[in-house]
Amino acid sequence: MRTLVIGDIHGCTTALRTLIGEVKPTPDDTLVTLGDYVDRGPDSKGTLDFLLELETKTNLVALLGNHEILFLDALLGRIDAASWLAVGGHETMLSYDPKDPFPRSDKVPDSHIDFLVRRCRRHHEDARHLFVHANANAYYPLEQQTDDWLFWTRFDDAFPHTSGKKMICGHTAQKTGLPSVRPYAICIDTWVYGEGWLTCLDLGNGTFVQANQAGEIRRASLQEVSGHLSC
């Protein structure tokens, strides 16, 4: 039984399908996705469709990201639609309706809304790790974290958590294409929607598997990535 963790997908369904085809999660595995499934990339609809498919094939633990919050808020009229469209929402709505990117809830399948509202979690943890989208205040347990920490605070402000557990997060794009590794935290948002990669971390063997939108695959160990960053 493995625990696999995938960073920010941002509508890059080709990279996601390539990555899943490489790591091949089974029904006995736990697959944690760290949020930001929508916006910026070309196929947010396809990404959510594929996540719904993965729910039937493996133990999917899907976290909510700040871009899902913006998506839902725009659809429900809680924020100015223009502000969301400017940060990737335009691409999201084009994936639902290529002729009209204006956000309307009737364009989005109920199954997508239900997944985001009812089944995506604010956070997750196991015996050794904390899983969050963006960050966690080092002094508080996950159930006491604010939205600002969980969904918006950058990795630069990460510190060792009081629980002693290692934090695994996304949100802060690592434009080198490599995860950012610290002794107490790892950020695996590796800028797949830009010129980077989509990263999966196998926590059992400390291996990173990455795929990009060109369908390419590469691998690195935790030690190799740590050594590269320390050079």
C-alpha positions as CSV (number, residue, x, y, z in Angstrom):
1,M,0.0,0.0,0.0
2,R,1.5,3.3,-1.1
3,T,0.8,7.0,-0.3
4,L,1.2,9.0,-3.5
5,V,0.9,12.8,-3.5
6,I,0.3,14.9,-6.6
7,G,0.8,18.7,-6.7
8,D,-1.1,21.5,-8.5
9,I,-2.6,20.2,-11.8
10,H,-4.1,23.5,-13.1
11,G,-6.1,21.9,-15.9
12,C,-3.1,20.1,-17.4
13,T,-5.0,16.8,-18.0
14,T,-2.4,15.4,-20.5
15,A,0.3,15.6,-17.8
16,L,-2.0,14.1,-15.2
17,R,-3.0,11.2,-17.4
18,T,0.6,10.6,-18.3
19,L,1.7,10.7,-14.6
20,I,-1.1,8.4,-13.5
21,G,-0.3,6.0,-16.3
22,E,3.3,5.9,-15.0
23,V,2.6,5.5,-11.2
24,K,-0.5,3.3,-11.7
25,P,-2.3,3.8,-8.4
26,T,-4.2,0.7,-7.2
27,P,-7.3,0.4,-5.0
28,D,-5.0,-0.3,-2.0
29,D,-3.0,3.0,-2.5
30,T,-3.9,6.4,-1.1
31,L,-3.6,9.1,-3.7
32,V,-3.5,12.6,-2.2
33,T,-4.1,15.5,-4.6
34,L,-3.2,18.9,-3.2
35,G,-5.7,21.1,-4.9
36,D,-5.7,23.7,-7.7
37,Y,-7.2,21.4,-10.3
38,V,-8.6,24.3,-12.3
39,D,-7.4,27.6,-13.9
40,R,-4.4,28.6,-16.0
41,G,-4.1,25.3,-18.0
42,P,-6.2,24.3,-21.0
43,D,-8.5,21.6,-19.7
44,S,-9.9,22.2,-16.2
45,K,-13.1,20.3,-17.1
46,G,-11.1,17.3,-18.3
47,T,-9.0,17.3,-15.1
48,L,-12.2,17.2,-12.9
49,D,-13.6,14.5,-15.1
50,F,-10.5,12.4,-14.6
51,L,-10.4,12.9,-10.9
52,L,-14.0,11.6,-10.7
53,E,-12.8,8.6,-12.6
54,L,-9.9,8.1,-10.2
55,E,-12.3,8.1,-7.3
56,T,-13.6,4.8,-8.5
57,K,-10.2,3.2,-8.9
58,T,-8.1,4.2,-5.9
59,N,-8.4,5.8,-2.5
60,L,-8.5,9.4,-3.6
61,V,-8.0,12.1,-0.9
62,A,-8.6,15.3,-2.8
63,L,-7.8,18.6,-1.1
64,L,-9.3,22.0,-2.0
65,G,-7.1,24.7,-3.4
66,N,-7.5,28.4,-3.6
67,H,-8.4,28.2,-7.3
68,E,-11.3,25.9,-6.5
69,I,-12.5,28.5,-3.9
70,L,-12.3,31.3,-6.5
71,F,-14.1,29.1,-9.1
72,L,-17.0,28.3,-6.8
73,D,-17.2,31.9,-5.6
74,A,-17.3,33.2,-9.1
75,L,-20.0,30.7,-10.2
76,L,-22.1,31.6,-7.1
77,G,-21.7,35.3,-7.6
78,R,-19.8,35.8,-4.3
79,I,-16.9,37.6,-6.1
80,D,-16.5,39.8,-9.1
81,A,-16.2,37.4,-12.1
82,A,-13.6,39.6,-13.8
83,S,-11.1,39.2,-11.0
84,W,-11.3,35.4,-11.3
85,L,-11.2,35.3,-15.1
86,A,-8.0,37.3,-14.9
87,V,-6.1,34.7,-12.8
88,G,-6.9,31.6,-14.9
89,G,-10.7,31.5,-14.8
90,H,-11.0,32.5,-18.5
91,E,-9.2,29.2,-19.5
92,T,-11.4,27.2,-17.1
93,M,-14.6,28.5,-18.5
94,L,-13.4,28.0,-22.1
95,S,-12.9,24.3,-21.2
96,Y,-16.6,24.1,-20.4
97,D,-17.9,26.4,-23.2
98,P,-15.4,27.3,-26.0
99,K,-17.8,29.9,-27.3
100,D,-18.4,31.9,-24.1
101,P,-16.0,32.1,-21.1
102,F,-18.5,33.9,-18.8
103,P,-18.9,32.0,-15.6
104,R,-22.3,30.5,-15.1
105,S,-23.1,27.5,-12.8
106,D,-25.4,25.9,-15.4
107,K,-22.3,25.3,-17.6
108,V,-20.6,23.2,-15.0
109,P,-21.9,19.6,-14.3
110,D,-23.4,19.0,-10.9
111,S,-20.9,16.2,-10.4
112,H,-18.1,18.7,-10.5
113,I,-19.7,21.1,-8.0
114,D,-20.6,18.2,-5.7
115,F,-17.0,16.9,-5.8
116,L,-15.5,20.3,-5.0
117,V,-18.1,21.2,-2.3
118,R,-18.7,17.9,-0.6
119,R,-15.7,15.7,-1.1
120,C,-12.7,17.9,-1.4
121,R,-11.1,18.4,2.1
122,R,-9.4,21.4,3.7
123,H,-6.5,19.2,4.9
124,H,-5.4,15.7,5.6
125,E,-2.8,14.0,7.8
126,D,-1.4,10.6,8.6
127,A,1.0,9.3,11.2
128,R,4.0,11.2,9.8
129,H,2.8,13.9,7.4
130,L,0.5,16.9,7.1
131,F,-1.1,17.5,3.7
132,V,-2.3,21.0,2.9
133,H,-2.7,23.0,-0.3
134,A,-0.6,26.1,0.6
135,N,0.8,26.1,4.1
136,A,0.1,25.6,7.8
137,N,0.7,27.8,10.9
138,A,3.4,25.9,12.8
139,Y,1.8,26.5,16.2
140,Y,-1.7,25.1,15.5
141,P,-3.2,21.7,14.6
142,L,-4.8,21.4,11.2
143,E,-8.3,21.6,12.5
144,Q,-7.5,25.1,13.9
145,Q,-5.9,26.5,10.7
146,T,-7.4,29.5,9.0
147,D,-8.2,29.7,5.3
148,D,-5.4,32.3,4.9
149,W,-2.8,29.7,6.0
150,L,-4.3,26.7,4.3
151,F,-5.1,28.2,0.9
152,W,-3.1,31.4,0.4
153,T,0.2,31.6,2.4
154,R,3.3,30.9,0.4
155,F,5.9,28.2,1.1
156,D,8.4,30.9,2.0
157,D,6.7,31.2,5.3
158,A,6.8,27.5,6.2
159,F,8.4,26.5,9.5
160,P,8.6,23.2,11.4
161,H,5.2,22.2,12.7
162,T,4.6,21.7,16.4
163,S,3.4,18.1,15.7
164,G,6.8,17.1,14.4
165,K,5.2,15.9,11.2
166,K,6.5,16.8,7.8
167,M,4.3,19.1,5.7
168,I,3.6,18.2,2.0
169,C,2.1,21.2,0.1
170,G,1.7,22.9,-3.3
171,H,0.5,26.4,-4.2
172,T,3.9,28.1,-4.5
173,A,5.0,27.4,-8.0
174,Q,8.6,26.2,-8.2
175,K,9.7,27.5,-11.6
176,T,12.8,25.4,-11.6
177,G,10.5,22.4,-12.3
178,L,11.9,20.7,-9.1
179,P,10.2,20.3,-5.8
180,S,11.4,22.5,-2.9
181,V,12.7,20.2,-0.1
182,R,13.3,21.2,3.5
183,P,13.9,18.9,6.4
184,Y,10.4,19.7,7.7
185,A,8.4,20.4,4.5
186,I,8.2,19.7,0.8
187,C,6.5,21.8,-1.9
188,I,5.5,19.9,-5.0
189,D,3.9,22.6,-7.1
190,T,6.4,22.5,-10.0
191,W,4.7,24.8,-12.5
192,V,3.1,22.3,-14.9
193,Y,0.9,25.0,-16.5
194,G,4.0,27.0,-17.4
195,E,7.2,25.4,-18.5
196,G,7.5,22.9,-15.7
197,W,6.2,19.5,-14.6
198,L,3.4,17.8,-12.7
199,T,5.0,16.0,-9.7
200,C,4.0,12.9,-7.8
201,L,5.8,12.0,-4.6
202,D,5.8,8.4,-3.4
203,L,6.2,8.8,0.3
204,G,7.2,5.2,0.8
205,N,10.4,5.2,-1.3
206,G,11.1,8.9,-1.5
207,T,10.8,9.1,-5.2
208,F,9.5,11.9,-7.4
209,V,7.9,11.0,-10.7
210,Q,7.1,13.9,-13.0
211,A,5.2,14.4,-16.3
212,N,4.7,17.4,-18.5
213,Q,2.1,18.4,-21.1
214,A,4.3,17.0,-23.9
215,G,3.8,13.5,-22.4
216,E,7.4,13.2,-21.1
217,I,8.3,11.4,-17.9
218,R,11.3,11.9,-15.6
219,R,12.2,10.5,-12.1
220,A,14.4,11.7,-9.2
221,S,15.0,10.6,-5.7
222,L,14.5,12.8,-2.6
223,Q,18.2,12.7,-2.1
224,E,18.9,13.8,-5.7
225,V,16.6,16.7,-5.5
226,S,17.9,17.8,-2.1
227,G,21.5,17.6,-3.4
228,H,20.6,19.7,-6.4
229,L,19.0,22.4,-4.3
230,S,22.0,22.5,-1.9
231,C,24.6,23.0,-4.7
